[in-house]
Amino acid sequence: MKNFPSLRRRRPGRALLLSLTTIAASVMLPAATLSASETFDPALKVAIERDLGIAPAQAPQYLRTERLAEQNEALARRQLGDDYAGSWIERRPDGRFVYVVAASGLSAAKATLPGEIELRNVRHSLRTLEAAKDALDDMARQSPKGTASLHGVHAWHVDPQSNSVVVAVSPDAVAKGIDLVARSRAEASAIRFETMVGQPELFATIRGGIEYVINNQYLCSVGFPVTRGSTKGFATAGHCGDAGNSVRVANQNVGSFAQSSFPGNDRAWVQVGSAHTLQPWVSNWSGGNVVVRGSTEAATGASLCRSGRTTGYRCGTITAKNVTVNYAEGAVFGLTQSNACAGGGDSGGSWITGAGQAQGVTSGGNRASGSNSNCSLPASQRRTYFDRINPILSQYGLNLVRG
């Protein structure tokens, strides 16, 4: 496995380079009231069919499953209580999609969920799994950045599908992973180890690029346009810059980083001048734009796409939530993981679902040896991470621009 050079916080890389007129915006629409053709943006539909192998005839059935998940997750949590063990969208071998709800104990027999939902009995409740992950997080917070005991232990997250906490390690670091679990006193029966190709890095490189230039020398990717009161701006990744760093777009000084958080989180927002226009779009890198219609968080297993300067417009599925990633620069908590590919220079870029729901901004991921991205890896080996948009809005008191 190749170890790539560490990228400092002030060394953001090639940008997604959306101009300020190709940034995404938001308006909430109730997905349940829309037809499949209205809910699936045409450009997203093409990209999802391409990257996920969903046939055109399968898209409506997928959309129905996605809406089923959005409308019933809270209900499943209430009915199953402490026995609730997670939920996800699952694709069957015949190409059909199903929404699965897992439960430990006997609550599943009493649940009155819609018949289309598959109930699955498992050993551990979500509460048990989250307690195990929290124990690992506490160890990471107590360990100095770059400590040798965590080197090669890359990430961990609750995985409802396998009813375990997955710890991703380098092939030669399994013993360190076992030691971490032992020192944390996490429930050992809830832990599952996976080997990871490459190591997680922030997707930013010191290379030439376009637009969004930080301090006249480094580049990163625009996420979603926002406002705070009468002030305009856009959300992006925290490792792209510090508060006060200057920002240029299309050879114009547009503003500066207003607030930034990294590590711990990977989020920031850039304040821009009132003369600049924020359009409600995400670039699809095919000459068009995708309108953002809200920021409802998608379910595990849902499809989504990301936009970035280096690798363009790529799609995948959500493979995990609340992931702790042990970057060389420090641990980041609460990220979402996907198998959509990305590369150096995509940091800060937009993530969006087929229904036009904003999801987050690119943080980092693993790379193939000798490559600037993980696009050459099989989807099963890709781990690309993003920080969720809703917590970013909440932390900084921001509003998505409405289209």
C-alpha positions as CSV (number, residue, x, y, z in Angstrom):
1,M,0.0,0.0,0.0
2,K,1.4,3.4,-0.9
3,N,1.5,6.1,1.7
4,F,0.7,9.4,0.2
5,P,2.2,12.6,1.5
6,S,0.3,14.4,4.3
7,L,-1.7,17.5,3.2
8,R,-1.8,20.3,5.7
9,R,-4.9,22.3,6.3
10,R,-3.6,25.3,4.5
11,R,-2.7,23.2,1.4
12,P,-6.1,22.7,-0.3
13,G,-6.0,21.2,-3.8
14,R,-7.5,21.3,-7.2
15,A,-11.0,22.6,-7.1
16,L,-14.4,21.4,-8.2
17,L,-14.3,24.8,-9.8
18,L,-17.9,25.6,-10.0
19,S,-18.3,29.3,-10.6
20,L,-20.5,31.1,-8.2
21,T,-23.2,30.8,-10.9
22,T,-23.0,27.0,-10.8
23,I,-23.3,26.4,-7.1
24,A,-26.2,24.4,-5.7
25,A,-29.2,25.9,-3.8
26,S,-32.2,24.5,-2.0
27,V,-36.0,24.4,-1.8
28,M,-37.9,21.8,0.1
29,L,-40.5,19.8,-1.8
30,P,-42.4,16.8,-0.4
31,A,-41.0,13.9,-2.4
32,A,-44.0,11.7,-1.6
33,T,-46.3,14.0,-3.7
34,L,-44.2,13.9,-6.8
35,S,-44.1,11.4,-9.6
36,A,-40.9,9.5,-10.4
37,S,-40.2,11.6,-13.5
38,E,-40.6,14.8,-11.5
39,T,-38.4,13.7,-8.5
40,F,-35.5,12.4,-10.5
41,D,-33.4,15.1,-12.1
42,P,-32.7,14.0,-15.7
43,A,-28.9,14.6,-15.5
44,L,-28.7,12.7,-12.2
45,K,-30.8,9.9,-13.6
46,V,-28.3,9.4,-16.4
47,A,-25.3,9.5,-14.1
48,I,-26.9,7.1,-11.6
49,E,-27.9,4.6,-14.3
50,R,-24.3,4.8,-15.6
51,D,-22.5,4.4,-12.3
52,L,-24.8,2.1,-10.4
53,G,-26.1,0.0,-13.3
54,I,-29.7,0.8,-12.7
55,A,-31.8,0.2,-15.8
56,P,-34.2,3.0,-16.8
57,A,-37.2,0.7,-16.0
58,Q,-35.8,0.1,-12.5
59,A,-35.6,3.8,-11.6
60,P,-39.3,4.3,-10.6
61,Q,-39.1,1.2,-8.3
62,Y,-35.9,2.6,-6.7
63,L,-37.6,6.0,-6.1
64,R,-40.6,4.3,-4.4
65,T,-38.2,2.5,-2.1
66,E,-36.2,5.7,-1.4
67,R,-39.5,7.5,-0.4
68,L,-40.5,4.5,1.7
69,A,-37.3,4.8,3.6
70,E,-37.6,8.6,4.1
71,Q,-41.2,8.3,5.3
72,N,-40.8,5.3,7.7
73,E,-37.4,5.5,9.4
74,A,-38.8,7.6,12.3
75,L,-41.8,5.3,12.6
76,A,-39.6,2.2,12.8
77,R,-37.5,3.8,15.5
78,R,-40.6,4.6,17.6
79,Q,-42.2,1.2,17.2
80,L,-39.1,-0.8,17.9
81,G,-37.7,1.4,20.7
82,D,-34.5,0.1,22.2
83,D,-34.6,-2.9,19.9
84,Y,-34.2,-0.8,16.8
85,A,-31.0,-1.9,15.0
86,G,-30.9,0.3,12.0
87,S,-32.3,0.4,8.5
88,W,-31.1,0.6,4.9
89,I,-32.0,0.3,1.2
90,E,-30.8,-3.1,-0.2
91,R,-30.5,-4.2,-3.8
92,R,-31.5,-7.8,-4.6
93,P,-29.8,-10.0,-7.1
94,D,-32.7,-9.5,-9.5
95,G,-32.2,-5.7,-9.5
96,R,-35.2,-4.9,-7.2
97,F,-34.8,-2.6,-4.2
98,V,-36.1,-3.2,-0.7
99,Y,-36.2,-1.2,2.5
100,V,-34.9,-3.3,5.4
101,V,-35.5,-2.5,9.1
102,A,-33.5,-4.5,11.6
103,A,-34.5,-5.3,15.2
104,S,-33.0,-7.2,18.2
105,G,-35.3,-8.7,20.8
106,L,-39.0,-9.4,20.3
107,S,-40.3,-5.9,19.2
108,A,-40.3,-6.9,15.5
109,A,-43.2,-9.2,16.1
110,K,-45.3,-6.3,17.4
111,A,-44.4,-3.7,14.8
112,T,-47.0,-2.5,12.4
113,L,-44.9,-1.2,9.6
114,P,-46.0,-1.1,5.9
115,G,-45.9,-4.5,4.3
116,E,-43.3,-3.4,1.7
117,I,-40.7,-3.1,4.5
118,E,-38.7,-6.2,5.3
119,L,-38.1,-6.7,9.1
120,R,-34.9,-8.6,9.9
121,N,-34.0,-10.0,13.4
122,V,-30.4,-9.4,14.5
123,R,-28.3,-9.8,17.6
124,H,-27.2,-6.3,18.6
125,S,-29.4,-3.2,18.9
126,L,-28.3,0.1,17.4
127,R,-27.8,1.4,20.9
128,T,-25.3,-1.4,21.6
129,L,-23.4,-0.8,18.3
130,E,-23.3,3.0,18.9
131,A,-21.9,2.4,22.4
132,A,-19.1,0.3,21.0
133,K,-18.3,3.0,18.4
134,D,-18.4,5.7,21.0
135,A,-15.8,3.8,23.0
136,L,-13.5,3.7,20.0
137,D,-14.1,7.5,19.4
138,D,-13.1,8.2,23.0
139,M,-9.8,6.4,22.5
140,A,-9.2,8.4,19.3
141,R,-9.9,11.7,21.1
142,Q,-7.5,10.8,23.9
143,S,-4.7,9.7,21.5
144,P,-2.3,12.4,20.3
145,K,-2.5,13.2,16.6
146,G,-0.3,10.9,14.6
147,T,0.2,8.4,17.5
148,A,1.9,5.2,16.4
149,S,-0.7,3.1,18.1
150,L,-3.4,4.2,15.6
151,H,-1.2,4.2,12.5
152,G,-2.9,1.9,10.0
153,V,-6.2,1.9,11.8
154,H,-8.0,4.1,9.3
155,A,-11.7,4.4,10.2
156,W,-14.7,2.9,12.0
157,H,-18.5,3.1,11.8
158,V,-21.7,1.3,12.8
159,D,-22.8,-1.0,9.9
160,P,-26.4,-2.0,10.3
161,Q,-26.2,-4.4,7.4
162,S,-23.7,-6.6,9.1
163,N,-25.0,-5.7,12.6
164,S,-21.5,-4.7,13.7
165,V,-19.0,-1.9,14.1
166,V,-16.7,-2.1,11.1
167,V,-13.0,-1.1,11.8
168,A,-11.1,-0.5,8.6
169,V,-7.4,-1.3,8.9
170,S,-4.3,-1.7,6.7
171,P,-3.5,-5.4,6.0
172,D,-0.5,-5.1,8.4
173,A,-2.4,-3.3,11.2
174,V,-5.0,-5.8,12.3
175,A,-3.1,-6.3,15.6
176,K,-3.3,-2.5,16.2
177,G,-7.0,-2.6,15.6
178,I,-7.5,-5.4,18.0
179,D,-5.4,-3.5,20.6
180,L,-7.6,-0.4,20.1
181,V,-10.7,-2.4,20.7
182,A,-9.2,-4.0,23.8
183,R,-8.1,-0.7,25.3
184,S,-11.4,1.0,24.5
185,R,-13.3,-1.8,26.3
186,A,-15.8,-1.8,23.5
187,E,-18.1,-4.9,23.1
188,A,-15.8,-7.3,21.3
189,S,-18.6,-9.4,19.8
190,A,-19.9,-6.3,18.0
191,I,-16.6,-5.6,16.2
192,R,-15.7,-6.7,12.6
193,F,-12.4,-5.9,10.9
194,E,-12.0,-5.1,7.2
195,T,-8.8,-4.4,5.4
196,M,-8.7,-1.2,3.4
197,V,-6.9,-0.4,0.2
198,G,-4.9,2.8,0.6
199,Q,-5.2,5.2,3.5
200,P,-7.8,8.0,4.0
201,E,-6.6,11.4,2.8
202,L,-8.1,14.8,2.4
203,F,-9.0,15.2,-1.2
204,A,-6.9,18.3,-1.8
205,T,-3.6,18.6,-3.7
206,I,-1.2,21.5,-4.4
207,R,-1.7,21.7,-8.1
208,G,-3.0,24.1,-10.7
209,G,-6.8,24.3,-11.1
210,I,-9.6,26.7,-11.8
211,E,-11.6,29.2,-9.7
212,Y,-11.9,29.0,-5.9
213,V,-8.3,30.0,-5.1
214,I,-7.3,30.3,-1.4
215,N,-4.7,32.9,-0.6
216,N,-3.8,33.3,-4.3
217,Q,-2.1,29.9,-4.4
218,Y,-4.2,26.9,-3.3
219,L,-7.5,25.6,-4.7
220,C,-10.6,23.7,-3.4
221,S,-14.2,23.0,-4.4
222,V,-17.3,25.1,-3.9
223,G,-20.1,23.2,-2.1
224,F,-23.5,24.9,-1.7
225,P,-24.5,28.6,-1.7
226,V,-25.7,29.9,1.6
227,T,-26.8,33.1,3.3
228,R,-26.6,34.3,6.9
229,G,-28.9,37.2,7.2
230,S,-28.1,39.5,4.2
231,T,-24.6,38.0,3.8
232,K,-23.9,35.7,0.9
233,G,-21.5,32.8,0.8
234,F,-21.0,29.1,0.2
235,A,-20.4,26.0,2.3
236,T,-17.2,23.9,1.7
237,A,-14.7,21.7,3.5
238,G,-13.0,22.9,6.6
239,H,-9.5,21.6,5.6
240,C,-9.6,23.9,2.6
241,G,-8.8,27.0,4.6
242,D,-8.6,28.9,7.9
243,A,-10.9,31.8,8.9
244,G,-9.6,34.9,7.2
245,N,-8.0,33.2,4.2
246,S,-8.8,35.1,1.0
247,V,-10.9,33.5,-1.8
248,R,-10.9,34.2,-5.6
249,V,-13.3,32.8,-8.1
250,A,-12.9,33.3,-11.9
251,N,-9.9,35.7,-11.3
252,Q,-12.0,37.9,-9.0
253,N,-11.6,38.5,-5.3
254,V,-14.9,37.4,-3.9
255,G,-14.4,37.1,-0.2
256,S,-12.8,35.1,2.6
257,F,-13.3,32.1,4.9
258,A,-15.7,33.3,7.6
259,Q,-15.5,30.2,9.9
260,S,-13.7,26.8,9.6
261,S,-13.5,23.6,11.6
262,F,-10.9,20.9,11.1
263,P,-10.1,18.3,12.4
264,G,-12.9,17.1,14.6
265,N,-15.3,18.2,11.8
266,D,-14.5,19.1,8.2
267,R,-16.7,22.1,7.5
268,A,-16.4,25.7,6.7
269,W,-18.2,28.6,5.0
270,V,-16.9,31.4,2.8
271,Q,-18.4,34.8,2.9
272,V,-18.7,36.6,-0.5
273,G,-19.6,40.1,-1.6
274,S,-23.1,41.2,-2.2
275,A,-22.4,41.8,-5.9
276,H,-21.9,38.1,-6.7
277,T,-24.8,36.0,-7.9
278,L,-25.6,32.6,-6.3
279,Q,-27.5,30.3,-8.6
280,P,-29.5,27.3,-7.4
281,W,-27.4,24.7,-9.3
282,V,-24.8,22.0,-9.0
283,S,-22.7,21.5,-12.2
284,N,-23.2,18.1,-13.8
285,W,-19.9,18.5,-15.8
286,S,-21.8,17.9,-19.1
287,G,-22.7,21.5,-19.8
288,G,-25.7,21.5,-17.5
289,N,-26.8,22.0,-13.9
290,V,-28.8,20.2,-11.3
291,V,-31.2,22.0,-9.1
292,V,-31.1,21.3,-5.4
293,R,-34.7,20.8,-4.0
294,G,-33.9,20.4,-0.3
295,S,-31.6,18.8,2.2
296,T,-33.4,15.8,3.5
297,E,-30.8,13.2,4.5
298,A,-30.9,10.1,2.4
299,A,-31.0,6.6,3.9
300,T,-28.1,4.1,4.1
301,G,-28.1,2.3,0.7
302,A,-29.6,5.3,-1.2
303,S,-28.0,6.5,-4.4
304,L,-26.4,9.9,-4.8
305,C,-23.9,11.8,-6.9
306,R,-21.1,14.1,-6.2
307,S,-19.6,16.9,-8.3
308,G,-15.9,17.8,-8.4
309,R,-13.3,19.4,-10.7
310,T,-10.9,16.4,-10.8
311,T,-13.2,13.5,-11.4
312,G,-16.4,15.3,-12.6
313,Y,-19.8,14.0,-11.9
314,R,-19.8,10.5,-10.2
315,C,-22.5,8.5,-8.5
316,G,-22.6,5.7,-5.9
317,T,-24.5,4.7,-2.8
318,I,-24.3,5.6,0.9
319,T,-22.5,2.7,2.5
320,A,-22.2,4.0,6.1
321,K,-23.0,6.9,8.4
322,N,-21.5,8.5,11.4
323,V,-18.0,7.3,10.3
324,T,-14.9,8.2,12.3
325,V,-12.0,8.8,9.9
326,N,-8.4,8.8,11.3
327,Y,-6.7,11.2,8.9
328,A,-3.0,12.0,9.4
329,E,-4.0,15.5,10.3
330,G,-6.3,14.2,13.1
331,A,-9.6,12.3,13.5
332,V,-12.8,13.6,12.0
333,F,-16.1,12.4,13.4
334,G,-19.6,12.0,12.0
335,L,-18.8,11.7,8.3
336,T,-20.9,9.8,5.7
337,Q,-19.2,7.1,3.6
338,S,-20.0,6.4,-0.1
339,N,-18.6,4.2,-2.9
340,A,-18.9,7.1,-5.4
341,C,-15.3,7.7,-6.6
342,A,-13.4,11.0,-6.1
343,G,-9.8,12.2,-6.2
344,G,-7.4,14.9,-5.2
345,G,-9.0,18.3,-5.9
346,D,-12.6,17.3,-5.3
347,S,-12.6,18.5,-1.6
348,G,-15.5,20.7,-0.6
349,G,-17.6,19.6,-3.6
350,S,-21.4,19.0,-3.6
351,W,-23.2,15.7,-2.9
352,I,-26.8,15.4,-4.1
353,T,-29.4,12.7,-4.4
354,G,-31.5,11.8,-7.5
355,A,-34.4,13.7,-5.9
356,G,-32.3,16.9,-5.7
357,Q,-31.6,16.7,-1.9
358,A,-28.3,18.3,-0.8
359,Q,-26.3,15.9,1.3
360,G,-22.9,17.3,2.1
361,V,-19.4,18.4,1.0
362,T,-16.5,16.2,0.1
363,S,-13.9,15.5,2.8
364,G,-11.5,12.8,1.6
365,G,-11.1,9.1,0.9
366,N,-8.7,6.3,0.0
367,R,-6.8,6.3,-3.3
368,A,-5.5,3.5,-5.5
369,S,-1.7,3.1,-5.4
370,G,0.0,5.5,-7.9
371,S,-3.3,7.3,-8.7
372,N,-4.8,10.6,-7.8
373,S,-8.2,9.1,-7.1
374,N,-10.0,5.9,-6.1
375,C,-11.9,5.7,-9.4
376,S,-9.8,2.7,-10.6
377,L,-10.7,0.7,-7.5
378,P,-13.7,-1.7,-7.5
379,A,-16.8,0.0,-5.9
380,S,-16.5,-2.5,-3.0
381,Q,-13.1,-1.1,-2.1
382,R,-13.9,2.7,-2.5
383,R,-14.3,4.8,0.6
384,T,-15.1,8.4,0.0
385,Y,-16.3,10.6,2.8
386,F,-18.4,13.8,3.1
387,D,-19.4,16.0,6.0
388,R,-23.2,16.4,6.1
389,I,-24.8,19.7,5.0
390,N,-27.4,20.0,7.7
391,P,-25.0,20.1,10.6
392,I,-22.9,22.7,8.7
393,L,-25.9,24.9,8.3
394,S,-26.9,24.5,11.9
395,Q,-23.4,25.1,13.3
396,Y,-22.8,28.3,11.4
397,G,-26.4,29.6,11.4
398,L,-26.7,29.4,7.6
399,N,-29.6,29.0,5.1
400,L,-29.4,27.3,1.8
401,V,-30.2,29.6,-1.1
402,R,-33.6,28.7,-2.5
403,G,-34.2,28.3,-6.1
